[in-house]
Amino acid sequence: MDSSSHAITRLLLAWNEGDQAALERLAPLVERELHRLAQSYLNRERRGHSLQATELVNEAYVRLIDWQSVRWQNRAHFFGLAAQMMRHILVDHARRRHVQKRGGSRIQVSLERAENIADERGVDVIALDDALNALAQFDERKSRIVELRFFGGLSEAEIAEALHVSLRTVQREWNLAHAWLYRELSQGASDDA
């Protein structure tokens, strides 16, 4: 874990204890990291996407900071919840655009760049969300691992820390989830064709 990760964890814990100055020091660190994650995610989207990284970061940040009752454990916990927030924001945005266009094109996400979940075709964010929800029906942890890795940009070690499991468990379950999602998303694409 680098010094920035330690600083974020230390400031989150201080904020938990009521140190408002910690929030002021935390904000720029978190904003930079969220922006990097959002930009990385949106770079995999189709060209001309109407949601900008700054809008995604601002929406996620506002939702996270409003969570006064959360006892932040560490950086991985914070960014794990940020991943969940970004996923919901992006899916809601995609659903609104889809309804507005009345069946027009969906937001395309290349999962090839996101750990080779799918092949060279893009998979829309709504289909990915549906697949993750289906996966969660029978294996919540695998769904959460994909969410943390894809939407949150967390490393395998950070995911292990956030979920309180071993690194090997994360690696094994990522591989199983990867195969399941590949099959599910490939099958959905061939059903649409």
N, C-alpha and C positions, 0 to 999 in steps of 0.2 A: 504494500500500500504506500503510495507516495505521500509527500508532506501535505499536499492539498487535500487528500482524502482524510488524513489525520486531522487537519485543521477543520474540515467540514464536520467530522464526527465530534470533535471537541466543542465546536460552536453550537451544534445541535443539542448536545448534552447541557451546555450552559444555558441555552435558551429554555430547555425543559425546566431548569431550576429558576426561571423567572428573570434571567439577565437580558434585559431589552437591548443593551449595547451589543450583545452577542448576535442578535438578529440583524442589527445594522452591519456588522462585519460579515455575517453569513450571506446576506442578500447578494452582494456582487459575485461571490464564489459560486453560489448555487445558480445564479442567473447565467453565468458563463458556461457552466456545465450543462444546464438545461438547453441553452441555445446551441451548444455543440451537438447534443443528442438530437434536438429537433431538426437542425440543419442536415445532419447525417441522414435522418429518417426521410426528410422531405426531398433530399437529393435522389432518393430512389423512386420518387413519385413521377407521374407523367409530367411533361412540360406544360407550363401554363396553369399549374395548380393554383387555386384561388386562395389557399391558406398559406400564409407566410410563417417562417420560423419564429419571428418575433411575436406574432399573434398567438401561436401555439404555446410558446414559452410563457407569455403573459397570462394566458388563460390557466395553464397548469399551475403556475406560481401562485396566482391569486387563490385558487382552490386549495393548494397545499398550505399556504400561510394561514388560511381561515380555520384550519384544523387545530384549534386550541387544545382539544382534549387528547391529542395523540402524544404519547411519550416516545419521542424519537430515540431509537436504540443506537443508530449509527448511520453513516452515509448510505450504505446499501439499503437499509430500511427506508430512508427518505427517497432515494432514487427508485426504489421498487414501487413505492406509491406514486411517484411521478410517472413511471412507465404506465401504470394503470390509468392515471389521469389522461396522459397523452393518447393512449389507446381509445379511451371513451370519447375524447374530444375529436379525434380524427374520424372515428366511426360515425359519430353524430353528424359531423360536417359532411361526410360522404353520403350518408342517408338523406340529409337535407338537399344536397345537390342532385342526388338521384331522383328524389321526388320532384324537385323543381324542373328537372329536364324531362320528367315523365318517361323514365326508362332510357334516358340518354346514357352516355358512357359513364362508367364508374371510375373512381380513382384507382389507377393502376400502381401497384407496388411490385417492384422487382425483388423477389425473394432470393434470387440467385446471389445477390450481394449480401443478403442477410443470412449467412451461414448455409447457403445452398438448400433451403427448404424446398424450393421448387426448381424446375428446370428453367430454360431461357424465357419462357412465357412469363408475362406479368400476372399477378393474382390480385384481384381487387381487395381493398381493405375490408369491405363488407364480407366477402367470402372468407377472408382470413379470420375475422371476428367470429363469424358463424362456426368455422372449423374449431377455433379455440374454445368456444362455448360448448360445442359437441364433445371435444376432448375433456373439458372440465366435468362433464356429466359423469364420466367414469374414472377420470384421474385428474383431480384438481391440481396436484403438484406439477405434473408434466405441463399442463396448460400454463401454470404460473411461471415455470422455467422459460417457456417460449416467450411469454409476455415480457419477462424481465430482460431477456437477452435481446429480443427484437425491438421492443418499444422503449426499453430502459437503457439499452447499451451496456448492461452490467456484464462483467467478466464472469467466467464460471466460478471463480473463487468468491466474488462478491455475491453471486446468487446463492452459493453454499452458505455463506455467512447470513444472508437475509432470511433464508429458509431454515436455518439451523440443521443442516444436513452435511454430509461429507462431500468433498469435491468429487470423489469417484461416483457418488450417487447422482450428482448433477450431470456429470458426463454421460453416465449410462442412461439416465432418463431423457437427456437432451437427444441422444441418438435414437431412442425409441420414439420420442415425440416427433422428431425430424422425419422418420420413416412414415409414421402414421399420417402426419400432415401432408407429406408429399403425395401419398396415396389418395388421401381425401381431396386435396386440391386438384390433383390430376384427374381424378374421377369426376369432380364437379365441372372441370373444363371440358372433358369429353362429353358429359351430359348436355352441356350448353351448345356443343357443336352440332 
